[in-house]
Amino acid sequence: MNVIKRPTLIEFYERHKDAKGPLESWWYEAKHSKWTSPEDIKKQYKNASFLSGNKVVFNIGGNKYRLVVKINYPTKTIFIRFVGTHSEYDKIDAEAI
């Protein structure tokens, strides 16, 4: 999979040092995945939540952080839409981003 906007992850974990390991792990796993459907993601990430428009919410760092992505399965592209603390996530409309 092609992950778009990796610098967003880097910028975030430069401010939140404990997020670096979990976000880098997620990025590596996503980049090397062959997800073709939400079911493929659910096999690997049991706590992932699925929203409309092929958006997926991942719990990062023991649910301390949230990562929202939009996936285009046919083109094998993952677009990072949001990364933040759990409390920052609670303030956004993940369906609208």
N, CA, C and O atoms as a MOPAC input file, in Angstrom:
PM7 MOZYME 1SCF
protein

 N      0.84900 1    -1.17700 1     0.00000 1
 C      0.00000 1     0.00000 1     0.00000 1
 C      0.89300 1     1.23800 1     0.00000 1
 O      1.98500 1     1.24000 1     0.56800 1
 N      0.40900 1     2.26600 1    -0.63800 1
 C      1.11400 1     3.54300 1    -0.66900 1
 C      0.48400 1     4.45300 1     0.39100 1
 O     -0.70700 1     4.75700 1     0.32900 1
 N      1.28700 1     4.87900 1     1.35200 1
 C      0.78200 1     5.72500 1     2.44100 1
 C      1.12500 1     7.17800 1     2.13000 1
 O      2.29500 1     7.55400 1     2.05700 1
 N      0.08500 1     7.98400 1     1.95000 1
 C      0.25500 1     9.39500 1     1.60100 1
 C      0.25800 1    10.24300 1     2.87900 1
 O     -0.56900 1    10.07000 1     3.77400 1
 N      1.21300 1    11.15300 1     2.92100 1
 C      1.37000 1    12.12700 1     3.99400 1
 C      2.06800 1    11.55300 1     5.23400 1
 O      1.70600 1    11.89000 1     6.36100 1
 N      3.05600 1    10.69400 1     5.02800 1
 C      3.84000 1    10.18500 1     6.15700 1
 C      4.44600 1    11.32400 1     6.98500 1
 O      4.55700 1    11.18200 1     8.20300 1
 N      4.84800 1    12.46000 1     6.36700 1
 C      5.37200 1    13.56000 1     7.19000 1
 C      4.40600 1    14.00800 1     8.29200 1
 O      4.84400 1    14.54100 1     9.31200 1
 N      3.11900 1    13.80400 1     8.10400 1
 C      2.14300 1    14.12100 1     9.14100 1
 C      2.41900 1    13.28000 1    10.38700 1
 O      2.34400 1    13.78300 1    11.50800 1
 N      2.73700 1    12.00400 1    10.19000 1
 C      3.05700 1    11.13200 1    11.31800 1
 C      4.33400 1    11.59400 1    12.00900 1
 O      4.40500 1    11.66700 1    13.23600 1
 N      5.33300 1    11.90200 1    11.20000 1
 C      6.62800 1    12.32500 1    11.74700 1
 C      6.47800 1    13.60900 1    12.55200 1
 O      7.00500 1    13.72100 1    13.65900 1
 N      5.76500 1    14.56500 1    11.99800 1
 C      5.53900 1    15.83100 1    12.70500 1
 C      4.84200 1    15.59100 1    14.04200 1
 O      5.16800 1    16.22400 1    15.04500 1
 N      3.87700 1    14.66500 1    14.04200 1
 C      3.16300 1    14.37500 1    15.27300 1
 C      4.07300 1    13.72800 1    16.30500 1
 O      4.08700 1    14.15000 1    17.46100 1
 N      4.83600 1    12.70800 1    15.90900 1
 C      5.64300 1    12.03000 1    16.92400 1
 C      6.88700 1    12.80400 1    17.31800 1
 O      7.54700 1    12.44200 1    18.29200 1
 N      7.22100 1    13.84500 1    16.60000 1
 C      8.27700 1    14.73200 1    17.08500 1
 C      7.79500 1    15.54600 1    18.28000 1
 O      8.59600 1    15.95700 1    19.12000 1
 N      6.48600 1    15.77900 1    18.35700 1
 C      5.89200 1    16.49200 1    19.50600 1
 C      5.49300 1    15.52500 1    20.62000 1
 O      5.48800 1    15.89500 1    21.79500 1
 N      5.16200 1    14.29700 1    20.25300 1
 C      4.71800 1    13.26400 1    21.20100 1
 C      5.66600 1    12.07600 1    21.06200 1
 O      5.38700 1    11.12700 1    20.33000 1
 N      6.77500 1    12.14100 1    21.76400 1
 C      7.87200 1    11.17100 1    21.58500 1
 C      7.43000 1     9.72500 1    21.77000 1
 O      7.92700 1     8.84000 1    21.07300 1
 N      6.51400 1     9.46900 1    22.68800 1
 C      6.09200 1     8.08400 1    22.91400 1
 C      5.23300 1     7.52400 1    21.78300 1
 O      4.95000 1     6.32600 1    21.76200 1
 N      4.82000 1     8.36100 1    20.85500 1
 C      4.02900 1     7.90300 1    19.71100 1
 C      4.90700 1     7.39600 1    18.56800 1
 O      4.40700 1     6.75500 1    17.64400 1
 N      6.20400 1     7.67400 1    18.62000 1
 C      7.07700 1     7.32100 1    17.49200 1
 C      7.05800 1     5.82400 1    17.18900 1
 O      6.80200 1     5.43300 1    16.05000 1
 N      7.32000 1     4.99600 1    18.16600 1
 C      7.35700 1     3.54900 1    17.94200 1
 C      6.04600 1     3.00700 1    17.38800 1
 O      6.05100 1     2.32200 1    16.36500 1
 N      4.91400 1     3.29900 1    18.04400 1
 C      3.63800 1     2.79000 1    17.53900 1
 C      3.27600 1     3.30900 1    16.14100 1
 O      2.75300 1     2.55400 1    15.32100 1
 N      3.54800 1     4.58400 1    15.86500 1
 C      3.21500 1     5.12400 1    14.53700 1
 C      4.13800 1     4.56500 1    13.46400 1
 O      3.68600 1     4.27300 1    12.35600 1
 N      5.41400 1     4.41100 1    13.76800 1
 C      6.34300 1     3.81800 1    12.79800 1
 C      5.97400 1     2.36500 1    12.52400 1
 O      6.05400 1     1.90600 1    11.38500 1
 N      5.57300 1     1.64400 1    13.56000 1
 C      5.13200 1     0.24900 1    13.37800 1
 C      3.90000 1     0.18800 1    12.49000 1
 O      3.82200 1    -0.62700 1    11.57100 1
 N      2.92300 1     1.07100 1    12.77800 1
 C      1.71000 1     1.08500 1    11.95000 1
 C      2.07400 1     1.40100 1    10.50400 1
 O      1.60200 1     0.72600 1     9.58900 1
 N      2.90800 1     2.41800 1    10.28300 1
 C      3.28900 1     2.81600 1     8.92900 1
 C      3.95400 1     1.64500 1     8.19500 1
 O      3.61300 1     1.36400 1     7.04600 1
 N      4.88700 1     0.97100 1     8.84200 1
 C      5.58600 1    -0.15000 1     8.20700 1
 C      4.59800 1    -1.26600 1     7.85700 1
 O      4.63200 1    -1.80500 1     6.75100 1
 N      3.72500 1    -1.60700 1     8.79500 1
 C      2.74300 1    -2.66400 1     8.53800 1
 C      1.78300 1    -2.26400 1     7.42200 1
 O      1.47500 1    -3.08200 1     6.55500 1
 N      1.30600 1    -1.02600 1     7.42900 1
 C      0.38300 1    -0.56300 1     6.39500 1
 C      1.06500 1    -0.54900 1     5.03300 1
 O      0.48400 1    -0.98200 1     4.03900 1
 N      2.28700 1    -0.05700 1     4.98800 1
 C      3.01600 1     0.02900 1     3.72200 1
 C      3.21800 1    -1.34700 1     3.10200 1
 O      3.18700 1    -1.48500 1     1.87900 1
 N      3.42200 1    -2.35200 1     3.91800 1
 C      3.69200 1    -3.69700 1     3.41700 1
 C      2.44800 1    -4.58800 1     3.37000 1
 O      2.54600 1    -5.78000 1     3.07600 1
 N      1.30500 1    -4.02200 1     3.65200 1
 C      0.06600 1    -4.80500 1     3.63200 1
 C     -0.47300 1    -4.91700 1     2.20800 1
 O     -0.02700 1    -4.24000 1     1.28200 1
 N     -1.44300 1    -5.79600 1     2.08500 1
 C     -2.14800 1    -5.97600 1     0.81600 1
 C     -3.65800 1    -5.94900 1     1.09100 1
 O     -4.40300 1    -6.83200 1     0.66500 1
 N     -4.08000 1    -4.91300 1     1.81200 1
 C     -5.48200 1    -4.81700 1     2.17700 1
 C     -6.34500 1    -4.59200 1     0.94100 1
 O     -6.07900 1    -3.70100 1     0.13500 1
 N     -7.37200 1    -5.40600 1     0.80500 1
 C     -8.31600 1    -5.24300 1    -0.30300 1
 C     -9.73000 1    -4.93300 1     0.18900 1
 O    -10.63500 1    -4.66100 1    -0.60000 1
 N     -9.89900 1    -4.98000 1     1.52800 1
 C    -11.22600 1    -4.74400 1     2.09600 1
 C    -11.08400 1    -4.46800 1     3.59300 1
 O    -10.02900 1    -4.72400 1     4.17500 1
 N    -12.13800 1    -3.94900 1     4.21300 1
 C    -12.09900 1    -3.75000 1     5.66000 1
 C    -11.85300 1    -5.06300 1     6.42700 1
 O    -11.24300 1    -5.05200 1     7.49700 1
 N    -12.31800 1    -6.16500 1     5.88800 1
 C    -12.11100 1    -7.45400 1     6.55200 1
 C    -10.62800 1    -7.77300 1     6.69400 1
 O    -10.21200 1    -8.34100 1     7.70300 1
 N     -9.82600 1    -7.41200 1     5.69200 1
 C     -8.37800 1    -7.64100 1     5.76300 1
 C     -7.76700 1    -6.84300 1     6.91400 1
 O     -6.89400 1    -7.34000 1     7.62500 1
 N     -8.22500 1    -5.61700 1     7.09000 1
 C     -7.71000 1    -4.77200 1     8.16900 1
 C     -8.13800 1    -5.34300 1     9.51400 1
 O     -7.33800 1    -5.39400 1    10.44800 1
 N     -9.37900 1    -5.76700 1     9.62100 1
 C     -9.91500 1    -6.27900 1    10.88100 1
 C     -9.14700 1    -7.51300 1    11.34400 1
 O     -9.00300 1    -7.73300 1    12.54700 1
 N     -8.65500 1    -8.31600 1    10.41200 1
 C     -7.84800 1    -9.48500 1    10.77700 1
 C     -6.56300 1    -9.06700 1    11.47900 1
 O     -6.09300 1    -9.75200 1    12.38800 1
 N     -6.00500 1    -7.95600 1    11.06000 1
 C     -4.72900 1    -7.47900 1    11.58900 1
 C     -4.90900 1    -6.52100 1    12.76900 1
 O     -4.10800 1    -6.52500 1    13.70300 1
 N     -5.95300 1    -5.70900 1    12.72300 1
 C     -6.22300 1    -4.70600 1    13.75800 1
 C     -7.63700 1    -4.90400 1    14.28300 1
 O     -8.58500 1    -4.30900 1    13.77000 1
 N     -7.77400 1    -5.72400 1    15.28400 1
 C     -9.09400 1    -6.07800 1    15.81400 1
 C     -9.86100 1    -4.88300 1    16.38300 1
 O    -11.09200 1    -4.88400 1    16.39300 1
 N     -9.13400 1    -3.85800 1    16.86000 1
 C     -9.78700 1    -2.69500 1    17.46300 1
 C    -10.00800 1    -1.54600 1    16.48400 1
 O    -10.45100 1    -0.47100 1    16.88700 1
 N     -9.70700 1    -1.75600 1    15.21400 1
 C     -9.94300 1    -0.70300 1    14.22100 1
 C    -11.44300 1    -0.46200 1    14.09000 1
 O    -12.25000 1    -1.38700 1    14.17900 1
 N    -11.79400 1     0.80300 1    13.87900 1
 C    -13.19900 1     1.17100 1    13.66700 1
 C    -13.35300 1     1.64900 1    12.22900 1
 O    -12.47000 1     2.30800 1    11.68200 1
 N    -14.47200 1     1.31100 1    11.63500 1
 C    -14.70800 1     1.63600 1    10.23300 1
 C    -15.82800 1     2.65900 1    10.11900 1
 O    -16.90800 1     2.50200 1    10.68900 1
 N    -15.53400 1     3.70700 1     9.36500 1
 C    -16.48500 1     4.78500 1     9.13900 1
 C    -16.91200 1     4.78000 1     7.67900 1
 O    -16.37100 1     4.03200 1     6.86400 1
 N    -17.87500 1     5.61000 1     7.36400 1
 C    -18.31300 1     5.70900 1     5.97100 1
 C    -17.19100 1     6.26200 1     5.10300 1
 O    -16.25900 1     6.88800 1     5.60800 1
 N    -17.27800 1     6.03400 1     3.81600 1
 C    -16.30900 1     6.56400 1     2.87400 1
 C    -14.93700 1     5.91500 1     2.96300 1
 O    -13.92300 1     6.54900 1     2.67100 1
 N    -14.90600 1     4.64700 1     3.36800 1
 C    -13.64900 1     3.89500 1     3.47900 1
 C    -12.65400 1     4.52400 1     4.44700 1
 O    -11.44300 1     4.44400 1     4.24100 1
 N    -13.16400 1     5.14600 1     5.49600 1
 C    -12.29400 1     5.68600 1     6.53900 1
 C    -12.14500 1     4.65300 1     7.65000 1
 O    -13.07100 1     3.91100 1     7.97400 1
 N    -10.94600 1     4.63600 1     8.21700 1
 C    -10.64700 1     3.68900 1     9.28400 1
 C     -9.98400 1     4.44900 1    10.42500 1
 O     -9.12300 1     5.29900 1    10.19900 1
 N    -10.38800 1     4.13900 1    11.64600 1
 C     -9.78800 1     4.73400 1    12.83700 1
 C     -8.96900 1     3.64500 1    13.52900 1
 O     -9.48400 1     2.58200 1    13.87600 1
 N     -7.68300 1     3.93700 1    13.72000 1
 C     -6.78200 1     3.01600 1    14.40300 1
 C     -6.45800 1     3.57400 1    15.78200 1
 O     -6.22000 1     4.77200 1    15.93900 1
 N     -6.45300 1     2.70100 1    16.77200 1
 C     -5.99800 1     3.05900 1    18.11400 1
 C     -4.48400 1     2.86400 1    18.13100 1
 O     -3.98600 1     1.79100 1    17.78900 1
 N     -3.77100 1     3.88500 1    18.52300 1
 C     -2.31100 1     3.86700 1    18.50200 1
 C     -1.78800 1     4.06200 1    19.92100 1
 O     -2.31000 1     4.88300 1    20.67400 1
 N     -0.76400 1     3.30900 1    20.27700 1
 C     -0.13300 1     3.49200 1    21.58000 1
 C     -1.04800 1     3.15700 1    22.74100 1
 O     -1.15300 1     3.92500 1    23.69700 1
 N     -1.71600 1     2.00500 1    22.65900 1
 C     -2.61700 1     1.62300 1    23.74500 1
 C     -3.83400 1     2.51100 1    23.85900 1
 O     -4.35000 1     2.72900 1    24.95500 1
 N     -4.29300 1     3.02300 1    22.73800 1
 C     -5.47500 1     3.88700 1    22.63400 1
 C     -5.21600 1     5.29400 1    23.16800 1
 O     -6.16000 1     6.04600 1    23.41000 1
 N     -3.95700 1     5.65200 1    23.35300 1
 C     -3.61500 1     7.01400 1    23.77200 1
 C     -3.76800 1     7.97600 1    22.59800 1
 O     -4.08800 1     9.15000 1    22.78100 1
 N     -3.53500 1     7.46500 1    21.39400 1
 C     -3.59900 1     8.26900 1    20.17600 1
 C     -4.57000 1     7.62400 1    19.19300 1
 O     -4.85900 1     6.42900 1    19.26000 1
 N     -5.06000 1     8.45500 1    18.28200 1
 C     -5.95400 1     7.97700 1    17.22700 1
 C     -5.40500 1     8.40600 1    15.88000 1
 O     -4.87900 1     9.50600 1    15.71800 1
 N     -5.54200 1     7.51200 1    14.92700 1
 C     -5.12200 1     7.75200 1    13.55200 1
 C     -6.31200 1     7.47100 1    12.65200 1
 O     -6.87700 1     6.37800 1    12.67800 1
 N     -6.69100 1     8.46900 1    11.85000 1
 C     -7.79800 1     8.29700 1    10.91000 1
 C     -7.21800 1     8.33900 1     9.50400 1
 O     -6.49100 1     9.26200 1     9.13900 1
 N     -7.55500 1     7.32400 1     8.72900 1
 C     -7.08400 1     7.26000 1     7.34400 1
 C     -8.27400 1     7.01600 1     6.42400 1
 O     -9.33000 1     6.54200 1     6.84300 1
 N     -8.06900 1     7.35100 1     5.17400 1
 C     -9.04800 1     7.02200 1     4.13100 1
 C     -8.32800 1     6.09900 1     3.16700 1
 O     -7.20100 1     6.38200 1     2.76200 1
 N     -8.95800 1     5.01000 1     2.79900 1
 C     -8.30500 1     4.01500 1     1.95900 1
 C     -9.01400 1     3.89100 1     0.62100 1
 O    -10.23600 1     3.75500 1     0.55100 1
 N     -8.22300 1     3.94000 1    -0.43000 1
 C     -8.71100 1     3.62900 1    -1.76900 1
 C     -8.17900 1     2.22800 1    -2.07100 1
 O     -7.02700 1     2.06000 1    -2.47300 1
 N     -9.02300 1     1.24400 1    -1.87400 1
 C     -8.59300 1    -0.14600 1    -2.02600 1
 C     -8.13200 1    -0.48700 1    -3.44800 1
 O     -7.10000 1    -1.13900 1    -3.60200 1
 N     -8.86400 1    -0.06600 1    -4.50000 1
 C     -8.42600 1    -0.41900 1    -5.85500 1
 C     -7.03700 1     0.12000 1    -6.21900 1
 O     -6.27700 1    -0.54700 1    -6.92100 1
 N     -6.70700 1     1.32900 1    -5.74100 1
 C     -5.39500 1     1.89100 1    -6.08300 1
 C     -4.34200 1     1.60000 1    -5.00400 1
 O     -3.18500 1     2.00100 1    -5.12500 1
 N     -4.76900 1     0.89000 1    -3.94400 1
 C     -3.85700 1     0.52600 1    -2.85200 1
 C     -3.20200 1     1.75700 1    -2.22200 1
 O     -1.99100 1     1.79200 1    -2.00200 1
 N     -4.03100 1     2.76400 1    -1.93800 1
 C     -3.53600 1     4.02400 1    -1.39800 1
 C     -4.21300 1     4.33100 1    -0.06400 1
 O     -5.43100 1     4.21800 1     0.07300 1
 N     -3.39900 1     4.72100 1     0.91100 1
 C     -3.89100 1     5.11600 1     2.22700 1
 C     -3.57700 1     6.59900 1     2.39800 1
 O     -2.42500 1     7.01400 1     2.27300 1
 N     -4.59100 1     7.38100 1     2.68200 1
 C     -4.43300 1     8.81500 1     2.90600 1
 C     -4.58600 1     9.10000 1     4.39200 1
 O     -5.63800 1     8.81500 1     4.96500 1
 N     -3.57100 1     9.64900 1     5.02100 1
 C     -3.65700 1    10.01200 1     6.42800 1
 C     -4.50100 1    11.27600 1     6.53300 1
 O     -4.19000 1    12.30300 1     5.92900 1
 N     -5.56600 1    11.17900 1     7.30700 1
 C     -6.49500 1    12.31300 1     7.44700 1
 C     -6.35200 1    13.02800 1     8.79400 1
 O     -6.59500 1    14.23100 1     8.89300 1
 N     -5.95700 1    12.28000 1     9.83100 1
 C     -5.84000 1    12.87100 1    11.16800 1
 C     -4.97900 1    11.96600 1    12.02600 1
 O     -5.07100 1    10.74100 1    11.94800 1
 N     -4.14400 1    12.57800 1    12.84300 1
 C     -3.45500 1    11.87400 1    13.92600 1
 C     -3.45700 1    12.81600 1    15.12000 1
 O     -3.12000 1    13.99400 1    15.00000 1
 N     -3.83600 1    12.28700 1    16.26200 1
 C     -3.90200 1    13.13500 1    17.44100 1
 C     -4.11700 1    12.32900 1    18.69900 1
 O     -4.22900 1    11.10400 1    18.66800 1
 N     -4.17000 1    13.04400 1    19.80700 1
 C     -4.45300 1    12.39300 1    21.07900 1
 C     -5.91900 1    11.96200 1    21.08900 1
 O     -6.72500 1    12.39600 1    20.26500 1
 N     -6.22500 1    11.11300 1    22.02700 1
 C     -7.60900 1    10.66200 1    22.13800 1
 C     -8.54200 1    11.84900 1    22.39300 1
 O     -9.63400 1    11.91700 1    21.82800 1
 N     -8.10700 1    12.78000 1    23.24400 1
 C     -8.96400 1    13.94200 1    23.53000 1
 C     -9.10400 1    14.85400 1    22.30800 1
 O    -10.17100 1    15.43300 1    22.10000 1
 N     -8.05400 1    14.99400 1    21.49600 1
 C     -8.16500 1    15.77500 1    20.25800 1
 C     -9.12300 1    15.09900 1    19.28500 1
 O     -9.89700 1    15.76600 1    18.59800 1
 N     -9.06500 1    13.78000 1    19.23300 1
 C     -9.97000 1    13.02200 1    18.36400 1
 C    -11.41500 1    13.25800 1    18.75800 1
 O    -12.28700 1    13.38200 1    17.89800 1
 N    -11.67000 1    13.31900 1    20.04900 1
 C    -13.03400 1    13.52000 1    20.53600 1
 C    -13.62300 1    14.86500 1    20.10000 1
 O    -14.84100 1    15.04400 1    20.12900 1
 N    -12.77300 1    15.80400 1    19.70000 1
 C    -13.23000 1    17.13800 1    19.29700 1
 C    -13.48000 1    17.27800 1    17.80600 1
 O    -13.96700 1    18.31500 1    17.35600 1
 N    -13.15200 1    16.24200 1    17.02600 1
 C    -13.33700 1    16.34100 1    15.57000 1
 C    -14.52500 1    15.48500 1    15.13500 1
 O    -15.00900 1    14.63400 1    15.88100 1
 N    -14.97000 1    15.73000 1    13.93100 1
 C    -15.97400 1    14.86200 1    13.30300 1
 C    -15.22000 1    13.98800 1    12.31300 1
 O    -14.96800 1    14.40000 1    11.18100 1
 N    -14.86100 1    12.78500 1    12.73500 1
 C    -14.04400 1    11.89800 1    11.90500 1
 C    -14.73400 1    11.54100 1    10.59500 1
 O    -14.06800 1    11.23800 1     9.60500 1
 N    -16.04300 1    11.57400 1    10.58200 1
 C    -16.77300 1    11.29300 1     9.34000 1
 C    -16.56500 1    12.39200 1     8.30300 1
 O    -16.62000 1    12.13700 1     7.10000 1
 N    -16.32600 1    13.61500 1     8.77500 1
 C    -16.25500 1    14.77100 1     7.87100 1
 C    -14.84000 1    15.09600 1     7.38300 1
 O    -14.68100 1    15.85300 1     6.42500 1
 N    -13.82100 1    14.54100 1     8.02000 1
 C    -12.45700 1    14.90600 1     7.60400 1
 C    -11.98600 1    14.09200 1     6.42900 1
 O    -10.86300 1    14.27700 1     5.96000 1

